[in-house]
């Protein structure tokens, strides 16, 4: 007699970041609601989400932690051996047998296991808009883990060009110039969250956040993880935000939403600002306030790609700016749409004049 795993449609997800976790939750709920599902997360995610076991039963049938922390970034042959050993030790079933495999964070080593076993899979772009800009992902990964970045790049896991990646799921399915024949599929976290019934959306939010946030702030500052990516020192990142406080944000009442991987503290720089303590993807911001601020301020956070229907987006890094601050002073990467020479305030012209949903 076939067991339950063999009788039901099988879907397998892999996620690394908070955004990717949310993305996989929503994809499973809307694309494969009745499928037998498995989620693999990195072992280090328990630092952000010690409640990770709550995902089992509510969103996925089973959830496993992959021991990435036990794989040194040193030797390709050893990495392949370790990845295979941990994958086969971790999973109580063969995923080769007809499973639909979705990998977010494809540049992590689990993809190498799939490739060495000749298993085709679907990859999510690493963050909204990054499929069109793989150099940004490579730069960030290379800063801290150059061997990992070079290995992933060689296997086509940065630009998602490996032939075993049959489909790429991305925010804007525009063919990449380096790989024009790759099959693309549109998936927007913002659109899916908007379309969910209230009860289902509340279920998703409740995993990340227990109650709504009260604030009188006019704007939300989204920080980025420049220091944890190795792109800036901690001191330089703090100096960058100090410049924001002394300049374009001087008269703004703020609530600060730190990036989930940003370890820095901003109380001294923004003494009057409210700081959000819970860790959650910024894509949930439209739904977490009792009274939602109208504006989001950011250097160039990819999270804003999924917030355009709900907020004015004020980019503090971009082109055609007031030449009062040069990003190269701190080594901050240029805006992903072109050369960024200075801090400036740019309102997103594509934002509708009203929100599709209230928070």
GIHUQUI-V301205 format. One record per backbone hydrogen bond with DSSP energy under -1.0 kcal/mol. NH is the residue of the N-H (numbers start at 1). CO is the residue of the C=O. If there is no record, write none. Layout:
BEGIN
((NH	CO) (NH	CO))
END
This chain:
BEGIN
((7	3) (8	4) (11	36) (12	100) (13	38) (14	102) (15	40) (21	17) (22	18) (23	19) (24	20) (25	21) (26	22) (27	23) (28	24) (29	25) (30	26) (31	27) (32	28) (35	32) (36	9) (38	11) (39	62) (40	13) (41	64) (43	66) (45	42) (46	43) (47	44) (49	45) (52	49) (54	51) (55	52) (56	53) (57	60) (59	55) (60	55) (62	37) (64	39) (66	41) (68	66) (70	67) (71	68) (74	72) (79	75) (80	76) (81	77) (82	78) (83	79) (84	80) (85	81) (86	82) (87	83) (88	84) (89	85) (90	86) (91	87) (98	96) (100	10) (102	12) (103	122) (104	14) (108	105) (111	108) (113	109) (114	110) (115	111) (116	112) (117	113) (118	115) (119	114) (121	164) (122	101) (123	167) (124	103) (125	169) (130	127) (133	130) (136	133) (138	134) (139	135) (140	136) (141	137) (142	138) (143	139) (145	141) (149	145) (150	146) (151	147) (152	148) (153	149) (154	150) (155	151) (156	153) (157	152) (162	156) (165	162) (166	121) (166	164) (168	183) (169	123) (170	185) (174	172) (179	176) (182	179) (185	168) (187	170) (192	188) (193	189) (194	190) (195	191) (196	192) (201	197) (202	198) (203	199) (204	200) (205	201) (206	202) (207	204) (209	205) (213	288) (218	253) (219	253) (220	295) (221	255) (222	297) (223	257) (229	225) (230	227) (231	226) (232	226) (237	233) (238	234) (239	235) (240	236) (241	237) (242	238) (243	239) (244	240) (245	241) (246	242) (247	243) (249	244) (250	247) (252	249) (255	219) (256	274) (257	221) (262	259) (270	266) (273	270) (274	254) (276	256) (284	281) (285	282) (287	284) (290	213) (294	218) (295	218) (296	312) (297	220) (298	314) (304	301) (305	302) (306	303) (307	304) (310	307) (311	307) (312	294) (314	296) (315	346) (316	298) (317	299) (324	322) (329	326) (330	327) (332	327) (338	335) (348	313) (351	348))
END
